[in-house]
Amino acid sequence: MEILKELDYNGVKIQIVRGDITEENVDAIVNAANRFLRHGGGVAGAIVRAGGEKIQEESDEYVRTHGPLRTGEAVITSGGRLKAKYVIHTVGPVWRGQGGEDSLLYDAVFNALLRACEVRAKSVSMPAISTGIYGFPKERAVPIFARAIKDFIDTHGCVKLIRICNIDYETAKIFAEKFEI
């Protein structure tokens, strides 16, 4: 793990890091999930491979009981064999450039952090939700992440460390260069 940027906002440490989210030593990690919580590829697949099938089983049970998630929603499962005790699954928007994607990305980030409060997580690591295979422009995502994180910190005091963690150096670099709060 390589810290590319570190900020402090109202007593909360915010870090932009390049690393493997499945190896993060935090209370909760965030999974960029699809609405059916089928964790086959990308970050989601890596989380299940590292954390074990228990994460997928709990996800399947959630969808069976409650139905698929809406874009912007977030739910929690255990972390299985991960260092993180919890995985917060949030559904970010697929970029189509038709409007509405910005607010849905904001909701995905904000709601993931809210779920962290529910389990009293003090530290959370999240990827650059929607900026991979969902195609959300990375440069456009950065200020949305910053605003959602700032608004969350301004209204909730539970989380003390928020990391934005990407294995992809290009994404981590863009977030480090552009993230301001």
N, C-alpha and C positions, 0 to 999 in steps of 0.2 A: 504494500500500500504506500502510495506517494501522495503527500498533501501538497496540492498545487496552490491553494489559497485558503486563508483562515480569517474569519471575521468574528467580531463579537457584537451582538445586538441585544440590548436589554438583558445582559447576563446569560444569553444563550450563545454557545459557540457554534458557528456554521463553518463547515469545511467542504471544500471541493477536492475530491481525491480521485486518483487513478488507481484502480485495484479491482479485485474480484469480490463482488458483493456477497458471495456465498462464504467468504472467509472473514467477513467483517465481525469484529468483536463488540457488538452493540446489543441492546435489549431486543430490538426489532429491526428487521429489514423489510423493505417494500418490494413487492413483485409487480412488474408491469404486466398485468394479466389480461386475458380476453374475458368476455362476459360470461362464458360457460366454465371458466376456471379450469380449462384443459391446458395443462402445463407441458406442452410438447417441445417447443423450441425456444431460442433466445434466452433471455434472463430467466423466464419461467421454467424452461427445461433444465437449465443449469441449477436452479434452486432445488428442484425435485431430485435431480441426480445427486446433489451433495447432501440434501436433507433427508432423503428417503421417501418411499411411497406413502408414508403416513400423511404427508402434506397433500398429496393428490387425493387420497381417500377422504380426508376432512373436507377438501374442496368439493369433491363429488357429493358428499353428504349435504353440504350447504346448498348446492344448486338443486339437489333433489327436494330438499325441504322448502327452500325459499324462491327457487327459480333463478334464472340468469340475472346477473347484475346489470344495471344501467351504466352507461358511460358516466364517469365521475364518482361512482360509488366505490366503497372500500370495505373489505371484510377481513377477519383475522383467522388464521389457523396457527397451530403450534409450529415450532421451528424444526421439529424432528431432530435429526442429528446435527443440525447447524449449531454454531456458537450462539447465534441469536435465539432467544427463547420463542419469539413470535415471527410469523411472516404475515405482513399486511398486504393483501392483494387488492390492487386498485386498477380500474379500467380507464385508460386514457383514450382520447379520441384518435381516430384514423384521420390523417390530414387529407382533406379534399379541397380546401380553399374555398369552401362555400359559406363560411361564417359559422359562428357558434363554437368552433374548435377551441378558441382561446379560453372561453369561460368553462368549457368542459375539462380542459387541462388544469386550470386553476382548481376546479372542484376535486379532481383526482388527487392533486398534491395536498390540498387543505384537508380533505376527508381522510387521507392516509394518516396524516398527523393527528387528527382527531381520534382515530382508532388507537393510536399509540397511547393517548391519554387514558383511554378506557382500561388499558392493561397496566397503567402506571409505568410505562416505558420512559426512561430518562434519556436514552440514546437511540437514535433512529438513523438508518442509512437507506437512501433511495437512489434508484437509477434515474437517468434522464427520460422519464416516462414519455412514451409516444414518439421519441425522436429516432428510434431505430426502424424496425420494419413497418411501423405505423406512419412513417414519413413526415412527422411534424418537423418543420424547419428548426434546427437547433438554435440559431440566433434569435428566432422569434420566441422560443420556449424559455430562454434564460430569464427575461424580465417577468414572465408569468410565474415561474418558480419563485423568484425573489419576492414578488408581491404576495403570493400565497403564504410563503414562509413568514414574511413580515406580519401579515394580517393574523396569522396563527399565533405568533409570539405575542403580539399586542393583546390578544384576547384569551390566551391560555398559557399558564405558567408551568406546565408539567414537564415538558421535554427540555433538557439542558444541552444536548448535543444533536445537531442535525447535520448529516453528511449527504452530499450528492456524490455518489460513487459510480464511476464508469470504468469498465475494463478497456474501452476504446480510448486511446490517447487523444484523438482528434476531438471527440465529444468533451472529454474532461478539460482539454485546453480551452475550448470555446467557452465552457461554463466558467472556468477560472478567469479568463480575460474579461468576460462581459457581466459577471454576477456582481451586483451592487445592491446594498440594502440601506 
